[in-house]
Amino acid sequence: MLDRTVYWLFRLSILVTRPLPLRLGYRVGEYVALACYWLIFHRQRRALNANLAHVLQSNDARFVDSVARRSFRNFGKYVIDFVHYPVMTRDEVRSRLRFDQFDELRAAEATGRGVIIATIHFGTWDLGAAAMAAHDFPVYAVAERFAYGPMNDLVQGSRAKLGMKVLAGDRLGPGVFKALRRGEMLAMLIDVSANDASAVEVQFFGAPARVSSMPARIALRTGAWIMPGIVIRDPGDEMVIHPIIDTSLGDFPRTGDEQADARALTQQIIWSLEPLIRAHLDQWFIFHKLWKQPVPTKEAA
């Protein structure tokens, strides 16, 4: 029932906000997101508040909730952006993204080993892959499959219109490895709900959390570059890749134990993203609970 409700809310957002100027659409998206925060997404609200309390190390419920509400408002803006992307031109997509690391990215691409952008549900993450495609980088986006078929078709179809080649996260096969060996790019989420064999436990903001090790595993098997990256909405859209990890040289020494190496590389990715998450915490849309045990907290000032 909830999946169907979300689908029709999404369809309604397309109908109502696509004709509006983007700034006005953002205001509508913020109000709708706040209504969903209080009235519909109870489980997601609890998970988000628990995650934010962990990162903030605060047991001040009002303070944590204020950050969570800002996160939902930003998520409303993300939905409005997503609604508008399919009707944007390539030039408009390129102009939306500020990115000063093209030389590094093209140098990595030129090695022919492929590039994996390991990202999280943050800011305007689809814009990053869309902009890469608009700049003529061959990009495959590994996307979570929605349980409700019409919603899955709608979202993945919109991503395909942005120039990305969309791959279902539960159906990765030999084509992924062939694409990387052709020197192409793969965008993958690392903060997905990780309950399968690819999940590893890492230290994340001072406590164990289970995240996906799939980007690390694929990079270790193919020698692809790993680029932890996010797209920040502040004040415009800026893609930050930090740092670039060369898995074939000295950036990441291997032990020969595939499981241990995958965990270590995933840990390196997570640690590189932590400062960016902390600096823009209300842009992280983490709606499933990451930490089982709370860490010691302090009252907000």
C-alpha positions as MATLAB code, in Angstrom:
seq = 'MLDRTVYWLFRLSILVTRPLPLRLGYRVGEYVALACYWLIFHRQRRALNANLAHVLQSNDARFVDSVARRSFRNFGKYVIDFVHYPVMTRDEVRSRLRFDQFDELRAAEATGRGVIIATIHFGTWDLGAAAMAAHDFPVYAVAERFAYGPMNDLVQGSRAKLGMKVLAGDRLGPGVFKALRRGEMLAMLIDVSANDASAVEVQFFGAPARVSSMPARIALRTGAWIMPGIVIRDPGDEMVIHPIIDTSLGDFPRTGDEQADARALTQQIIWSLEPLIRAHLDQWFIFHKLWKQPVPTKEAA';
ca = [
       0.000    0.000    0.000;
       2.808    2.434    0.891;
       4.664    1.690   -2.363;
       1.544    2.489   -4.357;
       0.960    5.696   -2.373;
       4.528    6.850   -3.017;
       4.146    6.084   -6.716;
       1.040    8.214   -7.066;
       2.589   11.011   -5.016;
       5.509   10.941   -7.433;
       3.177   11.033  -10.423;
       1.288   13.929   -8.858;
       4.576   15.775   -8.287;
       5.411   15.395  -11.977;
       1.991   16.679  -13.012;
       1.974   19.663  -10.642;
       5.584   20.818  -10.479;
       7.111   20.177  -13.904;
       5.353   23.224  -15.453;
       6.506   25.439  -12.546;
       9.734   27.439  -12.373;
      12.321   25.336  -10.587;
      12.542   27.604   -7.522;
       8.765   27.492   -7.016;
       8.827   23.744   -7.566;
      11.372   23.465   -4.766;
       8.993   25.201   -2.360;
       6.194   22.799   -3.281;
       8.558   19.825   -2.961;
       9.674   20.953    0.497;
       6.100   21.227    1.795;
       5.103   17.866    0.328;
       8.202   16.234    1.831;
       7.434   17.657    5.272;
       3.856   16.394    5.037;
       5.196   12.933    4.168;
       7.662   13.182    7.058;
       4.858   13.621    9.585;
       1.999   11.691    7.993;
       3.342    8.820    5.856;
       6.996    7.882    6.279;
       6.937    6.925    9.972;
       9.540    4.143    9.740;
      11.834    6.245    7.553;
      11.490    9.192    9.943;
      12.497    7.071   12.928;
      15.470    5.583   11.062;
      16.658    8.983    9.845;
      16.432   10.499   13.325;
      18.343    7.562   14.816;
      21.094    7.889   12.200;
      21.387   11.646   12.615;
      21.474   11.342   16.417;
      24.399    8.951   16.017;
      26.400   11.285   13.766;
      25.548   14.365   15.827;
      26.165   12.454   19.074;
      23.126   14.186   20.493;
      20.191   12.918   22.530;
      18.378   16.243   22.150;
      15.340   14.984   20.239;
      14.201   18.459   19.153;
      17.628   19.342   17.788;
      17.974   16.048   15.905;
      14.442   16.353   14.543;
      15.205   19.846   13.214;
      18.099   18.407   11.174;
      15.911   15.500   10.024;
      13.233   17.916    8.812;
      15.842   19.854    6.836;
      16.967   16.556    5.335;
      13.419   15.761    4.229;
      13.056   19.273    2.785;
      16.244   18.731    0.788;
      14.905   15.368   -0.309;
      11.801   17.189   -1.577;
      14.108   19.370   -3.680;
      15.882   16.249   -4.942;
      12.529   14.848   -6.119;
      11.752   18.103   -7.950;
      15.156   17.988   -9.625;
      14.517   14.393  -10.633;
      11.154   15.410  -12.115;
      12.837   18.098  -14.217;
      15.921   16.191  -15.409;
      14.218   14.336  -18.296;
      13.129   17.619  -19.924;
      16.518   19.313  -19.498;
      18.946   19.595  -22.405;
      22.492   18.260  -22.226;
      23.782   21.846  -21.992;
      21.453   22.536  -19.064;
      22.595   19.388  -17.269;
      26.243   20.324  -17.817;
      25.673   23.866  -16.576;
      24.018   22.634  -13.372;
      27.123   20.850  -12.121;
      30.276   22.581  -10.890;
      33.211   20.185  -11.078;
      36.915   21.021  -11.149;
      38.381   17.523  -11.346;
      37.765   16.708  -15.001;
      41.497   16.461  -15.697;
      41.894   13.818  -12.985;
      38.832   11.956  -14.202;
      39.982   11.942  -17.828;
      43.471   10.832  -16.790;
      41.964    7.867  -14.949;
      39.688    7.103  -17.923;
      42.676    7.201  -20.291;
      44.305    4.259  -18.486;
      41.535    2.030  -19.874;
      40.964    0.329  -16.515;
      37.536    1.806  -15.850;
      36.292    4.059  -13.063;
      33.888    3.255  -10.228;
      32.245    6.243   -8.551;
      31.252    5.069   -5.077;
      28.548    7.388   -3.780;
      25.734    7.649   -1.249;
      22.138    8.894   -1.100;
      23.238   12.487   -0.818;
      22.503   15.914   -2.287;
      21.606   15.561   -5.964;
      23.359   12.264   -6.605;
      21.624   11.460   -9.903;
      22.890   14.754  -11.308;
      26.469   13.542  -10.940;
      25.982   10.548  -13.226;
      23.761   12.571  -15.576;
      26.404   15.276  -15.915;
      29.109   12.702  -16.572;
      26.942   11.289  -19.367;
      26.285   14.809  -20.688;
      30.058   15.347  -20.816;
      30.296   12.200  -22.980;
      31.648    9.850  -20.336;
      30.106    6.380  -20.841;
      28.292    5.849  -17.535;
      26.482    2.838  -16.118;
      24.400    3.551  -13.019;
      23.745    0.636  -10.673;
      20.307    1.339   -9.205;
      18.232   -0.249   -6.479;
      15.138   -1.998   -7.778;
      11.803   -0.736   -6.440;
       9.452   -3.483   -5.277;
       6.473   -1.780   -6.918;
       6.871   -2.338  -10.667;
       5.320    0.919  -11.964;
       7.518    2.952   -9.606;
      10.611    1.070  -10.736;
       9.754    1.654  -14.410;
       9.131    5.351  -13.806;
      12.339    6.044  -11.879;
      14.691    3.905  -13.971;
      13.129    5.226  -17.180;
      13.822    8.785  -16.035;
      17.438    7.884  -15.306;
      17.833    6.344  -18.749;
      16.555    9.581  -20.318;
      19.424   11.387  -18.610;
      21.901    9.399  -20.701;
      22.806    6.787  -18.110;
      22.724    3.091  -18.815;
      20.826    1.693  -15.853;
      21.722   -1.664  -14.327;
      19.642   -3.337  -11.634;
      21.682   -3.811   -8.476;
      20.434   -7.372   -8.046;
      21.319   -8.372  -11.608;
      24.959   -7.457  -12.024;
      26.685   -9.817  -14.410;
      29.690  -10.163  -16.725;
      28.620   -7.046  -18.632;
      29.762   -4.876  -15.727;
      33.294   -6.266  -15.873;
      33.398   -5.941  -19.660;
      32.276   -2.304  -19.425;
      35.051   -1.472  -16.949;
      37.633   -3.259  -19.074;
      36.514   -1.025  -21.959;
      37.438    1.923  -19.754;
      33.855    2.926  -18.961;
      32.410    4.272  -15.713;
      30.197    2.669  -13.098;
      28.272    4.676  -10.479;
      27.306    2.685   -7.379;
      25.709    3.442   -4.013;
      27.551    2.209   -0.949;
      25.083    3.159    1.806;
      22.358    0.799    0.608;
      20.649   -1.598    2.983;
      23.261   -4.327    2.955;
      21.957   -7.711    4.055;
      23.447   -9.951    1.363;
      26.828  -11.588    0.891;
      28.391   -8.327   -0.319;
      27.793   -6.577    3.016;
      30.760   -5.846    5.249;
      31.045   -4.275    8.663;
      33.119   -1.103    8.824;
      33.693    1.684   11.309;
      31.389    4.526   10.330;
      31.288    7.615   12.532;
      32.838    5.707   15.386;
      30.712    2.548   15.437;
      30.214   -0.630   13.363;
      27.825   -0.363   10.419;
      27.044   -2.748    7.569;
      27.404   -1.277    4.089;
      27.846   -2.610    0.584;
      31.327   -3.741   -0.415;
      30.324   -4.292   -4.046;
      32.194   -1.228   -5.414;
      35.366   -2.410   -3.658;
      34.961   -6.026   -4.774;
      34.470   -5.085   -8.420;
      37.413   -2.658   -8.336;
      39.706   -5.268   -6.814;
      38.758   -7.825   -9.468;
      39.144   -5.434  -12.420;
      41.825   -2.971  -11.294;
      39.364   -0.120  -11.807;
      39.907    3.235  -10.185;
      37.717    4.030   -7.182;
      36.393    7.561   -6.848;
      34.367    8.230   -3.697;
      32.124   11.118   -4.677;
      29.055   13.125   -3.749;
      27.134   16.016   -5.305;
      26.585   18.851   -2.829;
      23.667   21.248   -3.122;
      25.456   24.233   -1.567;
      24.862   26.873   -2.864;
      24.718   25.357   -6.346;
      25.399   21.776   -7.354;
      29.030   20.804   -6.891;
      30.452   17.365   -7.451;
      33.273   16.465   -5.065;
      35.441   13.410   -5.658;
      37.736   12.836   -2.719;
      40.161   11.184   -3.028;
      40.895    9.161   -6.162;
      42.079    5.672   -5.216;
      44.223    3.695   -7.654;
      43.569    0.069   -6.725;
      46.344   -1.220   -8.990;
      49.241    0.659   -7.407;
      50.382    1.779   -3.970;
      47.200    3.633   -2.947;
      45.746    0.384   -1.734;
      48.094   -2.476   -0.808;
      46.514   -5.907   -1.122;
      46.935   -8.858    1.214;
      45.584  -11.587   -1.066;
      42.594  -12.190    1.213;
      39.682  -11.017   -0.973;
      37.230  -10.575    1.909;
      39.716   -8.652    4.046;
      40.820   -6.498    1.114;
      37.202   -5.685    0.189;
      36.489   -4.666    3.765;
      39.661   -2.541    3.971;
      38.945   -0.749    0.691;
      35.323   -0.161    1.703;
      36.585    1.272    4.985;
      38.869    3.640    3.071;
      35.921    4.820    0.953;
      33.733    5.371    4.007;
      36.398    7.325    5.876;
      36.945    9.578    2.845;
      33.224   10.428    2.755;
      32.740   11.050    6.491;
      33.971   14.699    6.537;
      31.733   15.585    3.581;
      28.696   13.969    5.211;
      29.351   15.717    8.517;
      29.706   19.113    6.802;
      26.382   18.753    4.967;
      24.471   16.320    7.173;
      21.013   17.559    6.180;
      21.703   16.461    2.594;
      22.125   12.775    3.490;
      18.950   10.811    2.808;
      19.612    7.716    4.881;
      16.156    6.314    5.571;
      17.136    2.877    6.908;
      18.822    2.390   10.269;
      22.570    1.949    9.933;
      23.703    1.475   13.516;
      22.310   -1.178   15.832;
      23.884    0.195   18.988;
      23.935    3.893   19.861;
      27.229    5.558   20.769;
      27.569    7.762   23.847;
      25.778   11.027   23.167;
      25.904   14.549   24.428;
      23.293   17.250   24.759;
      23.182   19.779   21.966;
      24.431   23.206   22.918;
];
